[in-house]
Amino acid sequence: MSSMSTVSVIGDVMLDQYFYGDVTRISPEAPVPIVTHQYSDYRLGGAANVAHNIVALGGRAQLVSRVGNDANGTTMRQALRQLNIHDSLVSMACPTIKKVRIMGMQQQLLRLDIEQKTPLTSSERAQIETRIQASLATAGVVVLSDYAKGLLGPDLCQFIIQSLGGCPVIVDPKVSDWTAYLGAYMITPNFKEFSAVVTSTLDDVGTLDNTDAIIETYGPKIRERYQLTYLLVTRSNRGMSLIGAAGCLHFPVVSEAVIDVSGAGDTVVATLAVGLAMGRSIQDSVHMANRAAMLVVKKVGTAVVSESERAVVLG
């Protein structure tokens, strides 16, 4: 693993806080469960979860993002240091994005999002660009983790993609306008995101069912429209589909047992990046991502593969 190149992760970070408790009755005030709190914890979310997944697989990650000058930002920085993730975090005036999840009865009962979606200020943009340039100088693979929270605007995405030459840029998108990602090495939408892009980009689109035929019909058109080397569509219980110049390859699910899909997309893009950083082929990297995703969706909350599971993923 020592020869693995570094993965630069650029995107929106957030802090995930989980409150766990028991549910024994319904509130007399409203038809909602009462959760008796037992314990709570914090986990890295968004682009920070991508970086966490990379190091969990034995890779090296550099993280470029922004956090608030607040307690949640401090918690984020401390967690990254403990995981040996090299970070270049710019402090911003807005609060650190936090997602609070209330867990009971072996499932998520409620999610509270604490966030302000704000574009970069001119000062933040200058600082981010400087840190991106430093990160790209040593990166072998780049991940753009776009949660549409204001960091990765179209200009910044194109600045990154056009600065890299032959270095693969993998994009995990959350918006249906992919103009910002034009010329990327790969985009990794789930089927819902893929469908939204097909509908907004192409004319006379009918019903989009999650079938191989739909992927084979529209996948190549979307790949060509956005000048991608590859398009990888994650399809829940139908596995994944890889679209390249040679056509479509379908990868069936490894297991259908699903407990929690939180952060599964982060795991997929992180594992793809690790595979490419190791020098694996794109097909091998997709197989790795498929195995990793099936492991993390069996866990509660935002999760990464364990050290014992790493060998299963890397094959």
Legacy VTK file of the C-alpha trace (Angstrom):
# vtk DataFile Version 3.0
C-alpha trace
ASCII
DATASET POLYDATA
POINTS 315 float
0.000 0.000 0.000
2.999 2.309 0.339
3.052 3.016 -3.406
-0.552 4.252 -3.406
-0.934 7.823 -4.592
-2.735 10.438 -2.506
-6.418 11.204 -3.051
-7.420 14.853 -2.839
-11.007 15.263 -1.602
-12.618 18.640 -2.249
-16.174 19.402 -1.211
-18.756 20.179 1.424
-18.099 18.775 4.886
-20.577 18.301 7.679
-20.692 16.893 11.165
-23.140 14.070 11.850
-24.398 13.808 15.432
-26.351 10.754 16.567
-28.564 10.508 19.646
-29.433 6.925 20.606
-32.194 5.893 22.974
-35.066 3.579 23.859
-38.655 4.055 22.743
-41.292 2.675 25.109
-44.307 4.921 24.581
-45.981 7.566 22.437
-46.011 11.186 23.572
-49.309 12.469 25.031
-48.540 15.835 23.399
-48.412 14.594 19.796
-48.486 11.239 17.964
-44.707 10.839 18.090
-42.452 8.429 20.014
-40.687 9.506 23.185
-36.985 8.635 23.045
-35.196 8.147 26.366
-31.629 9.237 25.651
-28.861 6.707 26.330
-25.778 8.014 24.534
-24.647 10.087 21.565
-21.688 10.312 19.213
-20.258 12.321 16.328
-19.252 11.102 12.881
-17.704 12.797 9.875
-20.138 13.544 7.060
-20.071 14.711 3.463
-16.621 15.127 1.954
-15.113 14.381 5.372
-16.789 10.968 5.282
-15.256 10.371 1.848
-11.821 11.101 3.313
-12.571 8.831 6.294
-13.531 5.996 3.937
-10.276 6.448 2.028
-8.067 6.117 5.100
-10.198 3.214 6.384
-9.204 1.372 3.203
-5.537 2.103 3.822
-5.334 5.083 1.489
-3.972 8.593 1.944
-6.409 11.503 1.845
-6.088 15.271 1.702
-9.264 17.233 2.437
-9.990 20.757 1.211
-13.167 22.409 2.496
-14.509 25.044 4.886
-15.974 24.910 8.384
-17.407 27.430 10.787
-15.345 29.055 13.506
-17.385 27.229 16.131
-17.424 24.209 18.435
-18.603 21.891 15.656
-15.745 23.060 13.467
-13.310 22.316 16.291
-14.819 18.843 16.703
-14.405 18.279 12.961
-10.741 19.312 12.985
-9.983 17.126 16.007
-11.639 14.083 14.421
-9.676 14.552 11.191
-6.396 14.787 13.109
-7.175 11.600 15.042
-7.714 9.777 11.735
-4.480 11.149 10.227
-6.385 12.938 7.482
-4.428 15.930 6.216
-6.895 18.800 6.076
-6.894 22.270 4.565
-10.033 23.722 6.093
-10.871 27.389 5.613
-12.787 29.040 8.451
-16.044 30.663 7.331
-18.437 33.103 8.956
-21.386 30.698 8.712
-21.797 27.820 11.172
-20.395 24.376 10.463
-23.052 22.239 8.785
-24.456 19.657 11.195
-27.006 16.891 10.746
-28.589 15.551 13.927
-30.193 12.118 13.818
-32.422 10.665 16.528
-32.127 6.875 16.629
-34.482 4.444 18.326
-36.009 1.037 17.705
-33.006 0.130 15.523
-33.795 2.896 13.037
-33.651 6.619 12.360
-36.677 8.450 13.755
-35.829 12.040 12.886
-33.138 14.096 11.145
-32.538 17.758 11.905
-30.372 19.713 9.442
-28.565 22.762 10.824
-27.070 24.591 7.855
-26.811 27.747 5.816
-26.204 27.204 2.100
-23.916 30.058 1.154
-21.617 30.520 -1.849
-17.953 31.242 -1.245
-17.037 34.809 -0.400
-14.204 36.317 -2.440
-11.843 35.819 0.503
-12.903 32.198 0.991
-12.592 31.557 -2.752
-9.007 32.873 -2.790
-8.049 30.751 0.222
-9.756 27.646 -1.183
-8.038 28.011 -4.575
-4.630 28.345 -2.911
-5.223 25.209 -0.849
-6.600 23.302 -3.813
-3.520 24.101 -5.884
-1.269 22.854 -3.088
-3.340 19.683 -2.732
-3.441 18.961 -6.466
0.342 19.160 -6.693
0.655 15.828 -4.875
-2.645 14.145 -5.803
-2.955 11.070 -7.990
-6.767 11.075 -7.906
-9.236 13.863 -7.092
-12.755 13.504 -5.683
-15.280 16.341 -5.899
-17.875 15.662 -3.203
-20.604 18.125 -4.125
-23.425 18.277 -1.589
-24.695 21.553 -3.086
-23.919 23.520 0.082
-22.095 26.336 -1.719
-18.445 25.272 -1.912
-18.245 23.730 -5.385
-19.637 26.290 -7.791
-19.321 25.800 -11.573
-16.254 28.032 -11.899
-14.362 26.236 -9.144
-15.249 22.794 -10.529
-13.977 23.750 -13.974
-10.862 25.316 -12.448
-10.091 21.957 -10.828
-10.946 19.753 -13.819
-9.000 21.870 -16.294
-5.975 22.152 -13.990
-5.320 18.437 -13.821
-4.532 17.082 -17.254
-4.398 13.302 -16.911
-5.279 13.084 -13.209
-8.698 11.394 -12.773
-11.432 13.595 -11.303
-14.362 11.637 -9.827
-17.524 13.607 -9.041
-20.260 12.633 -6.589
-23.066 15.030 -7.622
-26.146 16.305 -5.845
-27.455 18.631 -8.585
-29.045 17.858 -11.960
-27.087 20.497 -13.899
-23.811 18.771 -14.696
-22.353 21.595 -16.786
-19.964 22.312 -13.930
-18.532 18.785 -14.239
-17.922 18.892 -18.006
-14.839 16.841 -18.886
-14.554 14.982 -15.570
-13.130 11.455 -15.564
-16.216 9.987 -13.897
-19.521 11.006 -12.329
-21.215 8.648 -9.845
-24.956 9.436 -9.514
-27.509 7.164 -7.941
-30.420 6.184 -10.179
-32.644 9.017 -8.943
-29.928 11.581 -9.690
-29.230 9.960 -13.063
-32.936 10.123 -13.958
-33.087 13.819 -13.062
-30.134 14.566 -15.339
-31.599 12.539 -18.207
-34.922 14.374 -17.906
-33.330 17.831 -17.736
-30.764 17.197 -20.487
-32.514 15.122 -23.159
-35.760 15.663 -25.062
-38.731 13.290 -25.351
-37.788 11.126 -22.387
-40.461 8.679 -21.290
-40.808 6.764 -18.042
-37.447 5.962 -16.496
-37.534 2.599 -14.754
-34.469 1.220 -13.006
-33.667 -1.334 -15.712
-30.564 -2.294 -17.663
-32.320 -1.197 -20.851
-32.839 2.354 -19.553
-29.198 2.591 -18.499
-28.037 1.277 -21.877
-30.302 3.711 -23.743
-29.549 6.924 -21.884
-26.220 6.297 -20.139
-24.056 6.643 -23.280
-25.903 9.824 -24.294
-25.276 11.447 -20.915
-21.629 10.316 -20.910
-21.075 11.890 -24.317
-23.061 15.037 -23.514
-20.832 15.831 -20.534
-17.606 14.531 -22.115
-16.966 11.957 -19.403
-14.564 9.058 -19.608
-16.927 6.988 -17.456
-20.348 7.251 -15.879
-21.155 4.983 -12.926
-24.809 4.727 -11.889
-25.489 3.171 -8.485
-28.845 1.400 -8.593
-29.682 0.228 -5.065
-30.769 -3.428 -5.154
-29.884 -3.642 -8.849
-26.196 -3.024 -8.253
-24.143 -0.630 -10.363
-23.754 0.119 -14.063
-20.545 1.422 -15.636
-20.842 3.265 -18.938
-17.702 3.866 -20.995
-16.694 4.269 -24.622
-16.903 0.487 -25.101
-20.476 0.246 -23.776
-22.194 -0.688 -20.508
-21.141 -3.153 -17.835
-23.574 -4.171 -15.103
-22.388 -5.198 -11.627
-24.999 -7.090 -9.565
-25.418 -6.508 -5.838
-23.222 -8.568 -3.544
-25.896 -8.717 -0.821
-29.413 -7.325 -0.539
-29.389 -6.845 3.249
-29.744 -3.095 3.895
-30.001 -1.393 7.286
-28.972 2.219 6.588
-27.902 3.871 3.312
-26.495 7.003 4.996
-23.151 7.826 3.401
-23.163 4.859 1.014
-22.455 7.160 -1.929
-19.416 8.503 -0.069
-18.144 4.950 0.342
-18.573 4.227 -3.368
-16.676 7.280 -4.581
-13.952 6.822 -1.945
-13.397 3.185 -2.873
-13.248 3.999 -6.581
-10.602 6.606 -5.823
-8.580 4.168 -3.717
-8.743 1.547 -6.459
-7.452 3.986 -9.065
-4.806 5.292 -6.649
-3.589 1.699 -6.256
-3.308 1.335 -10.025
-6.306 -1.005 -10.313
-8.362 -1.071 -13.516
-11.665 0.764 -13.582
-13.549 -2.553 -13.598
-11.644 -3.812 -10.552
-12.245 -0.483 -8.814
-16.002 -0.759 -9.419
-16.007 -4.307 -8.036
-14.239 -2.954 -4.929
-16.774 -0.136 -4.584
-19.641 -2.596 -4.915
-18.258 -4.775 -2.118
-17.568 -1.787 0.139
-21.051 -0.337 -0.341
-22.702 -3.624 0.554
-20.708 -3.727 3.801
-21.490 -0.192 4.984
-25.238 -0.332 4.267
-25.447 -3.167 6.797
-24.344 -0.731 9.521
-26.339 1.915 11.355
-25.508 5.495 10.428
-22.660 6.995 8.467
-20.050 4.233 8.410
-16.774 2.976 6.939
-15.377 -0.506 6.417
-13.574 -1.994 9.402
-9.956 -3.104 9.354
-11.061 -6.742 9.158
-13.356 -5.932 6.207
-10.639 -4.133 4.272
-9.249 -7.345 2.778
-12.725 -8.281 1.530
-13.035 -4.959 -0.288
-9.536 -4.911 -1.752
-9.902 -8.489 -2.953
LINES 1 316
315 0 1 2 3 4 5 6 7 8 9 10 11 12 13 14 15 16 17 18 19 20 21 22 23 24 25 26 27 28 29 30 31 32 33 34 35 36 37 38 39 40 41 42 43 44 45 46 47 48 49 50 51 52 53 54 55 56 57 58 59 60 61 62 63 64 65 66 67 68 69 70 71 72 73 74 75 76 77 78 79 80 81 82 83 84 85 86 87 88 89 90 91 92 93 94 95 96 97 98 99 100 101 102 103 104 105 106 107 108 109 110 111 112 113 114 115 116 117 118 119 120 121 122 123 124 125 126 127 128 129 130 131 132 133 134 135 136 137 138 139 140 141 142 143 144 145 146 147 148 149 150 151 152 153 154 155 156 157 158 159 160 161 162 163 164 165 166 167 168 169 170 171 172 173 174 175 176 177 178 179 180 181 182 183 184 185 186 187 188 189 190 191 192 193 194 195 196 197 198 199 200 201 202 203 204 205 206 207 208 209 210 211 212 213 214 215 216 217 218 219 220 221 222 223 224 225 226 227 228 229 230 231 232 233 234 235 236 237 238 239 240 241 242 243 244 245 246 247 248 249 250 251 252 253 254 255 256 257 258 259 260 261 262 263 264 265 266 267 268 269 270 271 272 273 274 275 276 277 278 279 280 281 282 283 284 285 286 287 288 289 290 291 292 293 294 295 296 297 298 299 300 301 302 303 304 305 306 307 308 309 310 311 312 313 314
